[in-house]
Amino acid sequence: MERAFERLIFASRWLIAPMYLGLIAVLGMMVVVFLRQTAYYIPQALTMTAETAILAALSLIDLTLAANLLLIVIFSGYENFVSRLDLGDDAERPAWMGTVDFSGLKMKLIASIVAISAIDLLKRFMELGRPGSEPLADRELAWLVTIHVVFVVSGLLLAAMDWLIARSGKKSGGA
């Protein structure tokens, strides 16, 4: 009875597999948005200002970072929580696959969130005072900065916790 229950618990990891399929669908949606934005900006390339070109680049970089984040979550999450990806000796397999544990995934996740937040904040600062742009209220700008700082501090605290855990594991001979 206990063994059957434990097998059921172990098999329950497959319940999150459809969630990774959903993330793959979101990745596809992001590709569509990226292509749509690229198609919007390309015809304007000969007439756009440097500031507009930078804002366009930042928007595309933002989408790319978010897509990279999704890919890391899909690959690492699946391998850490569901099953190993048995792809053989595929030369296209990224070097980090199979090496990112939960702690590494957590750090990549917060680093990506901080980068995305920083790019969004930079875009908002660049839009300040631009003709035709919606003015940001001081309060909204303060909230954007506060949220970004919270992300940065959270990342630093997570990194510090991982460092302390790794250090305590070395002192005690491994935890």
Disulfide bonds with the S-S distance in Angstrom:
none
